[in-house]
Amino acid sequence: MKPFSMEQMYQELGISEQIRRFGEKAEAQLRERFEEIQKTAEYNQLKVIAAMQKCRVSAECFQTGTGYGYNDIGRDTLESVYAHVFHTEAALVRAQITCGTHALAVALAGNLRPGDELLSISGKPYDTLEEVIGIRPSAGSLAEYGVTYRQTDLLEDGNFDYGGIRAAINERTKLVEIQRSKGYQTRPTLSVAKIAEAIAFVKKIRPDILVLVDNCYGEFVERAEPSDFGADMTVGSLIKNPGGGLAPAGGYIVGSKECIDRAAYRLTSPGLGREVGASLGVNRDFFQGLFLAPTVVAGALKGAIFAASLYGRLGFAVVPDAEESRHDIIQAVEFGTPEGLIAFCRGIQAAAPVDSYVAPEPWAMPGYDSDVIMAAGAFIQGSSIELSADGPLKPPYAAYFQGGLTWEHAKLGILRSLQSLADQGIVRMEELCEG
Ligand SMILES: *Cc1c(COP(=O)(O)O)cnc(C)c1O
């Protein structure tokens, strides 16, 4: 049989010739941007390999510990690789850290004591942290343990409110939290340079204040990480960027030895800390996922920019736009109607390698005040380094999407989403031709 042409391959996956061409045109204009992303991936790939070499990663590291997990060399070596990559004294990288929220909760609870105050300087933290902190009353929250909370919002232009931060810091301020990614907000994501400036500002006021950065979705997007600029703890999820799509679960905390030890005493138990916690077979996936992470993140970034370009051309509001600098892998597209948001998510789902035949439906979810639609055809449940999208069914009907283990898949997913909008008559074919 004569092999299919590229056009036929896309047709087989449900992409019309018109949409494919529209995508090609957009992609051609992104070449320079993509090259820059490849350079960052190259830099970060070297950073990860150098760390693995320095830490003498060996085949033995892929064996697993059981029981208490004493002397689990794979786990211990992995943690020292993370410490090298992030340039910190220590790291806690475990499957026993169940997700990003858990990693943040362990880092906070391990390092705060009754009477201390936690100050968020990037505005309202990620939704799930509201219950960790006790902003929304919750059993076991920091508030229940007598840790108070204060927050300074970012300024209108997305910058830190330095005057407000100075005024909010008092003798009880123990820990300052900075969230790098916008999460489900419309503010811009903070660059590492801006975070570095804020850390320096806080440390100048009181050097003993601990600074924690929620680094979710930011890892390997830039050449430096917040940990390079004095963050005492930098925290994230392994089913996002640093797991490279292979980590089956887990979270990480990197930082000063003191902070990491205190977090470990909280995660396992006082006295035991990092010494226990069997790796239970995940070591190789953690190593190999970290090894792949820089290029996986590059693919996801290209996908985000491609989507911004495509949907931007069609007149939809996109945050960030195709030209802006990027500091995380999240892309928001506002559809303005429930039909648009639903069609988009269904297109993303239809392009997935897993569960492509199911059509996502909007549904009520705990913690949300409106129905939510989610598209995820992932190998790892809930993994958002894999191509995934979701959005609440309320104005402005924005889809937040991220990931893509390969650029090629991200591209297909975005084209398929556009096809889905065109099939519903939400995007008109003439607009595609003009674009
Ligand atoms: C995803 C995320 C979290 C929480 O991570 P989970 O793994 O979903 O618990 C926290 N903060 C930010 C900014 C995130 O993007």
Ligand as a Chemical Component Dictionary entry (heavy atoms), coordinates in Angstrom:
data_LIG
# 
_chem_comp.id                   LIG 
_chem_comp.type                 NON-POLYMER 
_chem_comp.pdbx_formal_charge   0 
_chem_comp.three_letter_code    LIG 
# 
loop_
_chem_comp_atom.comp_id 
_chem_comp_atom.atom_id 
_chem_comp_atom.alt_atom_id 
_chem_comp_atom.type_symbol 
_chem_comp_atom.charge 
_chem_comp_atom.model_Cartn_x 
_chem_comp_atom.model_Cartn_y 
_chem_comp_atom.model_Cartn_z 
_chem_comp_atom.pdbx_ordinal 
LIG C1 C1 C 0 -2.107 22.251 40.057 1  
LIG C2 C2 C 0 -1.762 23.334 41.001 2  
LIG C3 C3 C 0 -1.767 23.140 42.393 3  
LIG C4 C4 C 0 -2.254 21.889 43.048 4  
LIG O1 O1 O 0 -1.805 20.729 42.503 5  
LIG P1 P1 P 0 -2.676 19.394 42.526 6  
LIG O2 O2 O 0 -1.687 18.404 42.063 7  
LIG O3 O3 O 0 -3.822 19.579 41.588 8  
LIG O4 O4 O 0 -3.112 19.156 43.920 9  
LIG C5 C5 C 0 -1.362 24.194 43.185 10 
LIG N1 N1 N 0 -1.007 25.362 42.666 11 
LIG C6 C6 C 0 -1.010 25.595 41.339 12 
LIG C7 C7 C 0 -0.601 26.940 40.807 13 
LIG C8 C8 C 0 -1.384 24.589 40.464 14 
LIG O5 O5 O 0 -1.386 24.818 39.159 15 
# 
loop_
_chem_comp_bond.comp_id 
_chem_comp_bond.atom_id_1 
_chem_comp_bond.atom_id_2 
_chem_comp_bond.value_order 
_chem_comp_bond.pdbx_ordinal 
LIG C1 C2 SING 1  
LIG C2 C3 SING 2  
LIG C2 C8 DOUB 3  
LIG C3 C4 SING 4  
LIG C3 C5 DOUB 5  
LIG C4 O1 SING 6  
LIG O1 P1 SING 7  
LIG P1 O2 DOUB 8  
LIG P1 O3 SING 9  
LIG P1 O4 SING 10 
LIG C5 N1 SING 11 
LIG N1 C6 DOUB 12 
LIG C6 C7 SING 13 
LIG C6 C8 SING 14 
LIG C8 O5 SING 15 
# 
